[in-house]
Amino acid sequence: MPRQKIGIIGAGEVGQTLASGFYCGNDAAAKAWVATVLEQFGWEAADMGTAVAAHAIEPLARLWRIPGFRQDHWTHAFHVLWS
């Protein structure tokens, strides 16, 4: 399987939301770099595991857009609670 590279471009609300929580991948060094960048922006982020996890977290980005489009309100966010 070829390596896939995904980047979030932009500092707008959508880019911030996508980049601020939902990261995963198979390259440990790349994930460490992403974690450092997110911390520098002051965002709390969580390592969601390997690239396989993307199938589970990508729908959250779609779900996040619903209130934005319906109410033209883009300042909401998800928060994952760990117990």
C-alpha positions in Angstrom: 0.0 0.0 0.0 1.5 3.4 -0.9 2.1 5.9 1.8 -0.6 8.6 2.1 0.0 12.1 3.3 -2.8 14.2 4.6 -2.4 17.8 5.6 -4.7 20.4 7.0 -4.1 23.8 5.3 -5.4 27.0 6.7 -5.9 28.7 10.0 -9.6 29.2 9.7 -12.2 27.5 11.9 -12.5 24.4 9.8 -8.8 23.9 9.6 -8.4 24.5 13.3 -11.1 22.0 14.2 -9.8 19.3 11.9 -6.2 19.7 13.1 -6.9 20.2 16.8 -8.2 16.7 17.7 -8.4 14.2 15.1 -4.7 12.8 14.2 -3.5 9.3 13.4 -1.0 7.6 11.2 1.5 4.8 10.8 4.7 6.9 10.9 5.7 7.5 14.6 8.1 10.3 13.7 5.6 12.2 11.6 3.0 11.8 14.4 5.5 13.2 17.0 6.1 16.2 14.7 2.3 16.8 14.3 1.8 16.6 18.0 4.6 19.2 18.5 3.0 21.6 16.0 -0.4 21.2 17.5 0.9 21.9 21.0 2.7 25.1 19.6 -0.7 26.3 18.4 -2.1 25.7 21.9 -4.5 23.0 20.8 -5.2 19.8 22.8 -4.8 16.8 20.5 -5.0 13.1 20.9 -3.1 10.3 19.1 -5.9 8.1 17.7 -3.6 5.3 16.6 -2.7 4.0 13.1 -4.1 5.2 9.8 -6.9 2.6 10.1 -8.4 4.9 12.8 -9.0 7.6 10.1 -12.1 5.6 9.0 -13.6 6.2 12.5 -12.6 9.8 13.0 -13.2 11.3 9.5 -17.0 11.2 10.0 -16.6 13.5 13.0 -15.4 16.2 10.6 -18.6 15.7 8.6 -20.7 15.8 11.7 -19.0 19.0 12.8 -20.1 20.8 9.6 -23.8 20.2 10.2 -24.4 23.0 12.8 -22.1 25.2 10.7 -24.2 24.9 7.6 -27.6 24.8 9.3 -27.0 27.7 11.6 -24.1 29.5 10.0 -22.3 29.0 13.3 -18.7 27.7 13.1 -17.2 28.2 16.6 -18.3 24.9 18.0 -16.1 21.9 18.7 -16.0 18.3 19.8 -14.3 17.2 23.0 -13.5 13.6 23.7 -13.9 12.5 27.3 -11.6 9.8 28.5 -12.5 7.8 31.6 
